[in-house]
Amino acid sequence: MSNLIVIGFPKVEEAETVRQELVGIQQEHLISLEDAVVLEHGEDGHVHLRQAINLAAAGAVSGSFWGMLVGLIFLNPLVGLAVGAGAGAASGALSDIGINDQFLKDLSETLPKGSAALALLVRDSTPDKVVERLRSHAPNARLVKTSLSNTDEEQLRDLLQKAAQQAEALRLS
């Protein structure tokens, strides 16, 4: 079962940086993510979701392949390519995998204007090692929401607090 973890940051750039670092950490098998979305509550009041995967583009590529294949069978590959790309893009745009978009938009509106959050759907992780690797971001990070048990959430809060203290001590020395 996957767990939702939402971590707030004062700036969208930091949330984006942490997401990129998590991709690298995932390649080391310290964390397994199903979804990672940066939520931004802009200064203008608008909410922006920055998805890790562009479903419309992925659907267009897949649809193009299948459309061209069907087009080759019926001796008109260009028409098949165009129709497949259009159908794939439409189906990709209508798909919603990972964290529910409406939930993310509602959550984004609760963030202070100009701030951001990183919403993670975590399948598996080694929390102490992941937090240690992201220690430099801990002073600005705050736990916004989780689906963890109360005990696990408290342990994560403690890990974040210790990492923030260590980062601050390194900065002052």
MDAnalysis code that builds the backbone (N, CA, C; Angstrom):
import MDAnalysis as mda
import numpy as np

u = mda.Universe.empty(519, n_residues=173, atom_resindex=np.repeat(np.arange(173), 3), trajectory=True)
u.add_TopologyAttr("name", ["N", "CA", "C"] * 173)
u.add_TopologyAttr("resid", np.arange(1, 174))
u.add_TopologyAttr("resname", ["MET", "SER", "ASN", "LEU", "ILE", "VAL", "ILE", "GLY", "PHE", "PRO", "LYS", "VAL", "GLU", "GLU", "ALA", "GLU", "THR", "VAL", "ARG", "GLN", "GLU", "LEU", "VAL", "GLY", "ILE", "GLN", "GLN", "GLU", "HIS", "LEU", "ILE", "SER", "LEU", "GLU", "ASP", "ALA", "VAL", "VAL", "LEU", "GLU", "HIS", "GLY", "GLU", "ASP", "GLY", "HIS", "VAL", "HIS", "LEU", "ARG", "GLN", "ALA", "ILE", "ASN", "LEU", "ALA", "ALA", "ALA", "GLY", "ALA", "VAL", "SER", "GLY", "SER", "PHE", "TRP", "GLY", "MET", "LEU", "VAL", "GLY", "LEU", "ILE", "PHE", "LEU", "ASN", "PRO", "LEU", "VAL", "GLY", "LEU", "ALA", "VAL", "GLY", "ALA", "GLY", "ALA", "GLY", "ALA", "ALA", "SER", "GLY", "ALA", "LEU", "SER", "ASP", "ILE", "GLY", "ILE", "ASN", "ASP", "GLN", "PHE", "LEU", "LYS", "ASP", "LEU", "SER", "GLU", "THR", "LEU", "PRO", "LYS", "GLY", "SER", "ALA", "ALA", "LEU", "ALA", "LEU", "LEU", "VAL", "ARG", "ASP", "SER", "THR", "PRO", "ASP", "LYS", "VAL", "VAL", "GLU", "ARG", "LEU", "ARG", "SER", "HIS", "ALA", "PRO", "ASN", "ALA", "ARG", "LEU", "VAL", "LYS", "THR", "SER", "LEU", "SER", "ASN", "THR", "ASP", "GLU", "GLU", "GLN", "LEU", "ARG", "ASP", "LEU", "LEU", "GLN", "LYS", "ALA", "ALA", "GLN", "GLN", "ALA", "GLU", "ALA", "LEU", "ARG", "LEU", "SER"])
u.atoms.positions = np.array([
    [0.837, -1.181, 0.000],
    [0.000, 0.000, 0.000],
    [0.882, 1.245, 0.000],
    [0.500, 2.223, -0.783],
    [1.262, 3.464, -0.894],
    [0.799, 4.473, 0.147],
    [1.704, 5.386, 0.491],
    [1.396, 6.444, 1.440],
    [1.566, 7.803, 0.788],
    [0.670, 8.706, 1.141],
    [0.736, 10.088, 0.660],
    [1.522, 10.904, 1.669],
    [2.483, 11.658, 1.172],
    [3.260, 12.575, 2.011],
    [3.340, 13.900, 1.271],
    [2.896, 14.969, 1.928],
    [2.942, 16.303, 1.332],
    [3.832, 17.173, 2.207],
    [4.880, 17.729, 1.589],
    [5.850, 18.553, 2.300],
    [5.813, 19.950, 1.713],
    [5.629, 20.951, 2.561],
    [5.549, 22.340, 2.123],
    [6.908, 23.008, 2.080],
    [7.059, 23.936, 1.145],
    [8.282, 24.719, 0.984],
    [7.907, 26.176, 0.734],
    [8.774, 27.108, 1.111],
    [8.455, 28.527, 0.884],
    [8.478, 28.934, -0.590],
    [9.227, 28.211, -1.413],
    [9.350, 28.576, -2.827],
    [9.194, 27.340, -3.713],
    [8.619, 27.532, -4.882],
    [8.385, 26.440, -5.824],
    [9.694, 25.841, -6.327],
    [10.731, 26.651, -6.454],
    [12.013, 26.158, -6.944],
    [12.587, 25.089, -6.017],
    [12.419, 25.278, -4.734],
    [12.953, 24.286, -3.792],
    [12.163, 22.984, -3.870],
    [10.857, 23.073, -3.990],
    [10.036, 21.868, -4.141],
    [10.432, 21.115, -5.405],
    [10.673, 21.841, -6.481],
    [11.086, 21.227, -7.746],
    [12.463, 20.579, -7.621],
    [13.382, 21.238, -6.919],
    [14.720, 20.689, -6.700],
    [14.648, 19.394, -5.905],
    [13.831, 19.369, -4.868],
    [13.689, 18.158, -4.050],
    [13.106, 17.028, -4.894],
    [12.122, 17.342, -5.737],
    [11.547, 16.307, -6.594],
    [12.617, 15.718, -7.511],
    [13.451, 16.563, -8.089],
    [14.521, 16.079, -8.973],
    [15.535, 15.232, -8.208],
    [15.855, 15.634, -6.988],
    [16.778, 14.847, -6.177],
    [16.173, 13.493, -5.818],
    [14.859, 13.469, -5.576],
    [14.189, 12.206, -5.258],
    [14.238, 11.232, -6.434],
    [14.222, 11.742, -7.658],
    [14.343, 10.874, -8.831],
    [15.693, 10.166, -8.798],
    [16.745, 10.885, -8.456],
    [18.068, 10.277, -8.329],
    [18.135, 9.272, -7.186],
    [17.524, 9.626, -6.068],
    [17.501, 8.728, -4.908],
    [16.704, 7.469, -5.241],
    [15.667, 7.624, -6.047],
    [14.857, 6.473, -6.454],
    [15.693, 5.487, -7.268],
    [16.622, 5.987, -8.066],
    [17.484, 5.114, -8.855],
    [18.434, 4.306, -7.981],
    [18.627, 4.762, -6.740],
    [19.466, 4.034, -5.786],
    [18.616, 3.087, -4.918],
    [17.332, 3.002, -5.220],
    [16.392, 2.104, -4.534],
    [16.212, 2.429, -3.049],
    [16.357, 3.712, -2.685],
    [16.088, 4.138, -1.316],
    [14.638, 4.572, -1.151],
    [13.981, 4.848, -2.280],
    [12.577, 5.237, -2.262],
    [11.957, 4.764, -3.577],
    [10.688, 4.415, -3.506],
    [9.951, 4.017, -4.700],
    [8.697, 4.881, -4.773],
    [8.648, 5.746, -5.794],
    [7.558, 6.704, -5.936],
    [6.579, 6.262, -7.015],
    [5.296, 6.396, -6.720],
    [4.267, 6.188, -7.736],
    [3.927, 7.504, -8.421],
    [4.068, 8.609, -7.681],
    [3.754, 9.926, -8.233],
    [4.483, 10.979, -7.419],
    [4.844, 12.060, -8.061],
    [5.480, 13.199, -7.406],
    [5.010, 14.454, -8.126],
    [4.249, 15.297, -7.430],
    [3.660, 16.484, -8.034],
    [4.033, 17.712, -7.213],
    [4.498, 18.753, -7.901],
    [4.764, 20.030, -7.239],
    [3.500, 20.865, -7.320],
    [3.024, 21.313, -6.159],
    [1.841, 22.163, -6.071],
    [2.317, 23.581, -5.842],
    [1.761, 24.515, -6.579],
    [2.153, 25.910, -6.413],
    [0.915, 26.771, -6.215],
    [0.942, 27.575, -5.155],
    [-0.103, 28.575, -4.958],
    [0.565, 29.908, -5.269],
    [0.376, 30.363, -6.502],
    [1.064, 31.551, -6.990],
    [0.673, 32.813, -6.250],
    [1.528, 33.811, -6.370],
    [1.260, 35.125, -5.773],
    [-0.049, 35.707, -6.301],
    [-0.398, 35.342, -7.550],
    [-1.620, 35.837, -8.163],
    [-2.860, 35.083, -7.682],
    [-2.661, 34.088, -6.814],
    [-3.790, 33.324, -6.287],
    [-4.133, 32.086, -7.094],
    [-3.528, 31.931, -8.264],
    [-3.796, 30.767, -9.097],
    [-3.030, 29.546, -8.585],
    [-3.629, 28.394, -8.787],
    [-3.034, 27.125, -8.386],
    [-2.458, 26.443, -9.617],
    [-1.241, 25.944, -9.498],
    [-0.584, 25.244, -10.600],
    [-0.101, 23.890, -10.104],
    [-0.346, 22.853, -10.897],
    [0.153, 21.516, -10.602],
    [1.220, 21.177, -11.632],
    [2.366, 20.780, -11.171],
    [3.460, 20.385, -12.065],
    [3.645, 18.881, -11.932],
    [3.026, 18.166, -12.858],
    [3.043, 16.708, -12.834],
    [4.401, 16.181, -13.265],
    [4.768, 15.039, -12.735],
    [6.027, 14.394, -13.120],
    [5.923, 13.795, -14.513],
    [4.717, 13.352, -14.892],
    [4.519, 12.702, -16.184],
    [3.469, 13.477, -16.965],
    [3.784, 13.863, -18.192],
    [2.814, 14.520, -19.054],
    [2.012, 13.429, -19.758],
    [0.807, 13.165, -19.247],
    [0.007, 12.062, -19.773],
    [-0.454, 12.302, -21.208],
    [-0.726, 13.541, -21.569],
    [-1.165, 13.824, -22.929],
    [-0.046, 13.506, -23.926],
    [1.180, 13.902, -23.598],
    [2.311, 13.620, -24.492],
    [2.573, 12.123, -24.572],
    [2.533, 11.448, -23.422],
    [2.755, 9.998, -23.427],
    [1.666, 9.301, -24.241],
    [0.439, 9.754, -24.119],
    [-0.663, 9.165, -24.885],
    [-0.511, 9.410, -26.367],
    [-0.038, 10.595, -26.738],
    [0.156, 10.915, -28.157],
    [1.223, 10.017, -28.770],
    [2.314, 9.783, -28.054],
    [3.376, 8.915, -28.567],
    [2.854, 7.490, -28.745],
    [2.184, 6.992, -27.711],
    [1.640, 5.636, -27.786],
    [0.593, 5.529, -28.902],
    [-0.294, 6.517, -28.970],
    [-1.334, 6.515, -29.996],
    [-0.761, 6.602, -31.396],
    [0.313, 7.379, -31.554],
    [0.969, 7.496, -32.862],
    [1.479, 6.147, -33.332],
    [2.114, 5.424, -32.430],
    [2.643, 4.110, -32.787],
    [1.526, 3.178, -33.229],
    [0.490, 3.062, -32.407],
    [-0.593, 2.134, -32.725],
    [-1.368, 2.583, -33.958],
    [-1.550, 3.909, -34.100],
    [-2.242, 4.421, -35.283],
    [-1.473, 4.136, -36.559],
    [-0.155, 4.310, -36.494],
    [0.657, 4.038, -37.678],
    [0.632, 2.538, -38.013],
    [0.675, 1.709, -36.993],
    [0.623, 0.266, -37.215],
    [-0.693, -0.140, -37.879],
    [-1.805, 0.378, -37.382],
    [-3.112, 0.093, -37.991],
    [-3.158, 0.675, -39.402],
    [-2.595, 1.880, -39.576],
    [-2.559, 2.510, -40.898],
    [-1.765, 1.695, -41.900],
    [-0.668, 1.081, -41.459],
    [0.124, 0.229, -42.346],
    [-0.687, -0.976, -42.805],
    [-1.461, -1.507, -41.890],
    [-2.288, -2.665, -42.238],
    [-3.304, -2.286, -43.315],
    [-3.879, -1.104, -43.185],
    [-4.911, -0.671, -44.142],
    [-4.349, 0.251, -45.232],
    [-3.012, 0.252, -45.396],
    [-2.314, 0.963, -46.464],
    [-2.449, 2.484, -46.426],
    [-2.641, 3.074, -45.257],
    [-2.674, 4.522, -45.134],
    [-2.032, 4.916, -43.801],
    [-0.686, 4.779, -43.687],
    [-0.029, 5.000, -42.404],
    [-0.096, 6.439, -41.894],
    [-0.115, 7.446, -42.789],
    [-0.157, 8.838, -42.330],
    [-1.475, 9.174, -41.646],
    [-2.568, 8.711, -42.216],
    [-3.866, 8.949, -41.587],
    [-3.927, 8.210, -40.248],
    [-3.442, 6.970, -40.238],
    [-3.409, 6.199, -38.994],
    [-2.570, 6.870, -37.934],
    [-1.419, 7.430, -38.327],
    [-0.542, 8.147, -37.415],
    [-1.251, 9.344, -36.804],
    [-1.895, 10.161, -37.651],
    [-2.581, 11.369, -37.179],
    [-3.749, 11.023, -36.255],
    [-4.564, 10.075, -36.655],
    [-5.716, 9.685, -35.840],
    [-5.247, 9.071, -34.518],
    [-4.234, 8.225, -34.577],
    [-3.704, 7.594, -33.366],
    [-3.123, 8.600, -32.397],
    [-2.381, 9.582, -32.921],
    [-1.795, 10.611, -32.057],
    [-2.877, 11.429, -31.376],
    [-3.893, 11.805, -32.143],
    [-4.993, 12.586, -31.571],
    [-5.753, 11.805, -30.511],
    [-6.069, 10.559, -30.809],
    [-6.798, 9.732, -29.840],
    [-5.960, 9.461, -28.606],
    [-4.662, 9.215, -28.797],
    [-3.776, 8.958, -27.658],
    [-3.625, 10.180, -26.769],
    [-3.486, 11.352, -27.378],
    [-3.365, 12.584, -26.597],
    [-4.638, 12.853, -25.814],
    [-5.778, 12.632, -26.444],
    [-7.058, 12.850, -25.749],
    [-7.226, 11.888, -24.584],
    [-6.916, 10.628, -24.804],
    [-7.077, 9.663, -23.712],
    [-6.070, 9.929, -22.604],
    [-4.852, 10.352, -22.955],
    [-3.856, 10.678, -21.942],
    [-4.254, 11.880, -21.120],
    [-4.828, 12.882, -21.773],
    [-5.259, 14.093, -21.060],
    [-6.412, 13.795, -20.112],
    [-7.228, 12.815, -20.446],
    [-8.373, 12.484, -19.596],
    [-8.025, 11.491, -18.492],
    [-6.856, 10.882, -18.569],
    [-6.431, 9.907, -17.561],
    [-5.962, 10.629, -16.311],
    [-6.106, 9.971, -15.183],
    [-5.566, 10.511, -13.940],
    [-4.991, 9.347, -13.150],
    [-3.671, 9.223, -13.213],
    [-3.025, 8.190, -12.428],
    [-2.339, 8.855, -11.250],
    [-2.058, 8.099, -10.236],
    [-1.375, 8.652, -9.083],
    [-2.332, 9.417, -8.184],
    [-1.906, 10.567, -7.717],
    [-2.670, 11.369, -6.771],
    [-3.769, 12.114, -7.516],
    [-4.963, 12.117, -6.966],
    [-6.123, 12.760, -7.576],
    [-5.879, 14.254, -7.762],
    [-6.077, 14.744, -9.000],
    [-5.814, 16.153, -9.323],
    [-6.700, 17.114, -8.538],
    [-7.969, 16.776, -8.354],
    [-8.865, 17.678, -7.621],
    [-8.427, 17.809, -6.162],
    [-8.000, 16.700, -5.568],
    [-7.471, 16.724, -4.202],
    [-6.260, 17.651, -4.132],
    [-5.362, 17.554, -5.128],
    [-4.163, 18.388, -5.144],
    [-4.506, 19.872, -5.308],
    [-5.482, 20.175, -6.162],
    [-5.895, 21.571, -6.354],
    [-6.489, 22.138, -5.061],
    [-7.334, 21.348, -4.409],
    [-7.928, 21.797, -3.143],
    [-6.845, 22.018, -2.089],
    [-5.888, 21.111, -2.028],
    [-4.796, 21.235, -1.066],
    [-3.927, 22.451, -1.380],
    [-3.691, 22.720, -2.660],
    [-2.873, 23.867, -3.074],
    [-3.471, 25.181, -2.591],
    [-4.797, 25.253, -2.599],
    [-5.462, 26.490, -2.180],
    [-5.273, 26.772, -0.692],
    [-4.908, 25.765, 0.099],
    [-4.682, 25.972, 1.528],
    [-3.267, 26.450, 1.824],
    [-2.384, 26.393, 0.817],
    [-1.008, 26.852, 1.002],
    [-0.971, 28.371, 1.004],
    [-0.010, 28.966, 1.727],
    [0.143, 30.423, 1.654],
    [0.507, 30.837, 0.226],
    [0.013, 32.004, -0.204],
    [0.327, 32.493, -1.550],
    [1.833, 32.629, -1.718],
    [2.308, 32.220, -2.898],
    [3.727, 32.298, -3.204],
    [4.521, 31.092, -2.738],
    [3.873, 30.146, -2.061],
    [4.589, 28.966, -1.572],
    [4.250, 27.750, -2.420],
    [4.858, 26.642, -2.068],
    [4.668, 25.411, -2.837],
    [4.712, 24.214, -1.909],
    [4.355, 23.076, -2.452],
    [4.452, 21.819, -1.721],
    [4.809, 20.725, -2.708],
    [5.361, 19.668, -2.182],
    [5.679, 18.491, -2.975],
    [4.826, 17.348, -2.455],
    [3.935, 16.854, -3.310],
    [3.065, 15.738, -2.947],
    [3.667, 14.458, -3.503],
    [3.899, 13.501, -2.632],
    [4.527, 12.248, -3.015],
    [3.610, 11.086, -2.706],
    [3.500, 10.174, -3.629],
    [2.824, 8.915, -3.389],
    [3.940, 7.879, -3.316],
    [4.266, 7.468, -2.087],
    [5.428, 6.632, -1.818],
    [4.993, 5.184, -1.648],
    [5.524, 4.322, -2.497],
    [5.227, 2.890, -2.425],
    [6.070, 2.242, -1.331],
    [7.355, 2.618, -1.267],
    [8.279, 2.015, -0.308],
    [9.438, 2.981, -0.120],
    [10.031, 2.996, 1.072],
    [11.163, 3.889, 1.291],
    [11.965, 3.466, 2.511],
    [13.138, 4.066, 2.605],
    [13.986, 3.986, 3.784],
    [14.068, 5.425, 4.302],
    [13.085, 5.821, 5.138],
    [12.941, 7.243, 5.490],
    [14.186, 7.906, 6.055],
    [14.924, 7.237, 6.956],
    [16.083, 7.884, 7.558],
    [17.153, 8.202, 6.517],
    [17.376, 7.314, 5.563],
    [18.378, 7.561, 4.526],
    [17.914, 8.635, 3.539],
    [16.630, 8.636, 3.206],
    [16.093, 9.637, 2.278],
    [16.176, 11.031, 2.903],
    [15.746, 11.154, 4.154],
    [15.785, 12.455, 4.835],
    [17.228, 12.930, 4.983],
    [18.132, 12.013, 5.286],
    [19.554, 12.366, 5.401],
    [20.078, 12.941, 4.080],
    [19.699, 12.331, 2.961],
    [20.145, 12.806, 1.649],
    [19.562, 14.177, 1.311],
    [18.396, 14.482, 1.846],
    [17.727, 15.753, 1.554],
    [17.883, 16.760, 2.698],
    [18.850, 16.513, 3.569],
    [19.030, 17.316, 4.777],
    [19.140, 18.810, 4.494],
    [19.789, 19.205, 3.415],
    [19.978, 20.637, 3.140],
    [18.652, 21.369, 2.933],
    [17.593, 20.642, 2.581],
    [16.284, 21.266, 2.370],
    [15.411, 21.232, 3.627],
    [15.845, 20.500, 4.638],
    [15.024, 20.305, 5.839],
    [14.663, 21.596, 6.581],
    [15.555, 22.595, 6.669],
    [15.170, 23.804, 7.405],
    [13.940, 24.518, 6.839],
    [13.705, 24.376, 5.546],
    [12.562, 25.039, 4.916],
    [11.352, 24.132, 4.748],
    [11.514, 22.850, 5.036],
    [10.440, 21.877, 4.805],
    [9.526, 21.778, 6.023],
    [8.233, 21.617, 5.736],
    [7.281, 21.358, 6.816],
    [6.294, 20.307, 6.332],
    [5.969, 19.405, 7.211],
    [5.039, 18.346, 6.867],
    [3.633, 18.929, 6.834],
    [2.971, 18.835, 5.676],
    [1.641, 19.415, 5.494],
    [0.556, 18.377, 5.730],
    [0.738, 17.189, 5.142],
    [-0.286, 16.155, 5.224],
    [0.350, 14.813, 4.932],
    [-0.152, 13.765, 5.612],
    [0.289, 12.407, 5.307],
    [-0.880, 11.448, 5.479],
    [-0.702, 10.264, 4.935],
    [-1.643, 9.180, 5.187],
    [-0.990, 8.141, 6.097],
    [0.135, 8.506, 6.693],
    [0.856, 7.606, 7.581],
    [0.099, 7.426, 8.893],
    [0.424, 6.375, 9.608],
    [-0.135, 6.204, 10.955],
    [0.423, 7.325, 11.835],
    [-0.228, 7.578, 12.957],
    [0.240, 8.644, 13.856],
    [1.684, 8.407, 14.298],
    [2.029, 7.166, 14.581],
    [3.386, 6.829, 15.013],
    [4.396, 7.102, 13.911],
    [4.103, 6.634, 12.698],
    [5.020, 6.848, 11.574],
    [5.136, 8.326, 11.223],
    [4.023, 9.050, 11.307],
    [4.070, 10.485, 11.017],
    [4.940, 11.208, 12.044],
    [4.825, 10.841, 13.295],
    [5.643, 11.458, 14.344],
    [7.123, 11.146, 14.129],
    [7.432, 9.913, 13.718],
    [8.824, 9.552, 13.428],
    [9.361, 10.383, 12.258],
    [8.540, 10.590, 11.233],
    [8.960, 11.409, 10.099],
    [9.177, 12.856, 10.533],
    [8.291, 13.377, 11.366],
    [8.477, 14.748, 11.883],
    [9.794, 14.860, 12.658],
    [10.085, 13.842, 13.479],
    [11.331, 13.847, 14.253],
    [12.546, 13.809, 13.333],
    [12.492, 12.963, 12.285],
    [13.600, 12.891, 11.330],
    [13.820, 14.233, 10.638],
    [12.725, 14.882, 10.232],
    [12.837, 16.193, 9.578],
    [13.412, 17.239, 10.524],
    [12.982, 17.201, 11.788],
    [13.466, 18.170, 12.767],
    [14.963, 17.968, 13.029],
    [15.386, 16.720, 13.192],
    [16.815, 16.432, 13.406],
    [17.639, 16.861, 12.200],
    [17.142, 16.579, 10.998],
    [17.859, 16.962, 9.783],
    [17.969, 18.478, 9.679],
    [16.922, 19.192, 10.056],
    [16.946, 20.665, 10.027],
    [17.977, 21.192, 11.017],
    [18.032, 20.583, 12.202],
    [19.019, 21.007, 13.193],
    [20.441, 20.744, 12.709],
    [20.671, 19.585, 12.095],
    [21.991, 19.261, 11.560],
    [22.378, 20.211, 10.434],
    [21.445, 20.515, 9.556],
    [21.731, 21.434, 8.446],
    [22.060, 22.825, 8.976],
    [21.332, 23.250, 9.985],
    [21.572, 24.575, 10.584],
    [22.932, 24.607, 11.265],
    [23.297, 23.527, 11.970],
    [24.592, 23.457, 12.639],
    [25.728, 23.503, 11.611],
    [25.562, 22.814, 10.493],
    [26.585, 22.845, 9.440],
    [26.710, 24.230, 8.824],
    [25.565, 24.909, 8.677],
    [25.575, 26.230, 8.075],
    [26.291, 27.238, 8.974],
    [26.124, 27.091, 10.289],
    [26.737, 28.023, 11.240],
    [28.204, 27.746, 11.471],
    [28.658, 26.519, 11.204],
    [30.066, 26.192, 11.482],
    [30.982, 26.578, 10.355],
])
